Amino acid sequence: MRTHYCTDVREKNIGETVTVAGWVNSRRDHGGIIFIDLRDKGGLVQLVADPAILPIAETVRDEFVLVATGTVRARGEGLENPNLVTGNIEIVLTELVIENKS
């Protein structure tokens, strides 16, 4: 199911396809792009979803349990989050499964 825990995904994984699983810590819709902070036992990683490609992302809410697959990329300049160990990367989703709704 999962290839990495959330905080195991780092800069060394840029360009790789990874699968993570966990709970939605928060969800933000920025008009055409949805950002999901996914958490597991290790911490948080940011997921990025285009609802035109993955319409299921629009239905995701806090505390939903997800399995997410995507490509790791560096966050844009000035968009890094120094408060997170995964704050320099994000996962652009290609697949999203809601395992459980809250």
PLY file of the C-alpha trace (Angstrom):
ply
format ascii 1.0
element vertex 102
property float x
property float y
property float z
element edge 101
property int vertex1
property int vertex2
end_header
0.00 0.00 0.00
2.41 2.73 1.17
5.95 3.19 -0.09
6.93 5.86 2.47
5.79 7.36 5.72
4.95 11.05 5.32
8.16 12.39 6.85
10.35 9.91 4.96
9.63 11.80 1.73
12.42 14.35 1.28
14.41 16.25 -1.34
16.24 13.01 -2.27
12.89 11.71 -3.58
12.23 14.58 -6.03
11.04 13.09 -9.30
10.02 9.78 -7.74
6.52 8.37 -7.52
5.56 7.64 -3.91
2.51 6.38 -2.04
1.67 7.73 1.41
-1.23 7.02 3.74
-2.66 8.84 6.71
-5.22 11.29 8.04
-6.06 14.68 6.60
-4.73 17.28 9.01
-6.03 20.19 6.91
-7.35 20.93 3.43
-7.12 24.23 1.54
-8.78 25.07 -1.76
-6.94 27.83 -3.60
-9.30 28.11 -6.55
-8.33 25.32 -8.87
-5.64 23.71 -6.73
-6.30 21.79 -3.53
-3.63 21.45 -0.85
-3.92 18.64 1.68
-1.68 18.28 4.73
-1.53 14.53 5.33
-0.30 13.18 8.67
0.81 9.83 9.97
2.88 8.64 12.92
5.89 10.66 11.76
4.35 14.00 10.89
3.04 15.96 7.90
3.58 16.13 4.17
1.80 18.43 1.72
-0.22 16.94 -1.14
-1.27 18.95 -4.20
-4.31 17.97 -6.27
-5.81 19.45 -9.42
-9.57 18.81 -9.12
-9.86 18.82 -12.93
-7.69 15.68 -12.92
-8.76 14.22 -9.55
-12.32 15.39 -8.83
-12.39 13.20 -5.70
-10.00 15.73 -4.08
-12.89 18.19 -3.78
-14.72 15.80 -1.44
-11.81 15.36 0.99
-12.31 16.81 4.47
-10.34 16.96 7.72
-9.73 13.61 9.42
-10.52 11.53 6.29
-8.13 8.58 5.89
-6.38 8.65 2.51
-4.00 6.64 0.39
-2.29 9.05 -2.01
0.11 8.42 -4.88
1.99 11.10 -6.76
5.26 12.60 -7.88
7.51 14.40 -5.43
8.58 17.90 -6.45
10.33 20.82 -4.81
8.06 23.55 -3.49
8.26 26.83 -5.36
10.73 29.45 -4.25
9.40 31.29 -1.22
6.76 28.61 -0.59
8.91 26.38 1.61
7.77 25.75 5.17
10.75 25.75 7.57
8.50 24.46 10.37
8.14 21.05 8.68
10.84 18.47 7.96
9.05 17.97 4.63
8.69 21.71 4.11
10.83 21.82 0.96
8.81 19.29 -1.02
5.24 18.41 -1.95
3.56 15.47 -3.66
1.58 16.18 -6.83
-1.19 13.59 -6.82
-1.95 11.18 -9.64
-4.14 8.84 -7.56
-6.23 9.40 -4.46
-8.29 6.87 -2.51
-10.52 7.75 0.43
-10.21 4.78 2.76
-12.52 6.20 5.42
-14.60 9.33 5.87
-14.80 11.11 9.18
0 1
1 2
2 3
3 4
4 5
5 6
6 7
7 8
8 9
9 10
10 11
11 12
12 13
13 14
14 15
15 16
16 17
17 18
18 19
19 20
20 21
21 22
22 23
23 24
24 25
25 26
26 27
27 28
28 29
29 30
30 31
31 32
32 33
33 34
34 35
35 36
36 37
37 38
38 39
39 40
40 41
41 42
42 43
43 44
44 45
45 46
46 47
47 48
48 49
49 50
50 51
51 52
52 53
53 54
54 55
55 56
56 57
57 58
58 59
59 60
60 61
61 62
62 63
63 64
64 65
65 66
66 67
67 68
68 69
69 70
70 71
71 72
72 73
73 74
74 75
75 76
76 77
77 78
78 79
79 80
80 81
81 82
82 83
83 84
84 85
85 86
86 87
87 88
88 89
89 90
90 91
91 92
92 93
93 94
94 95
95 96
96 97
97 98
98 99
99 100
100 101
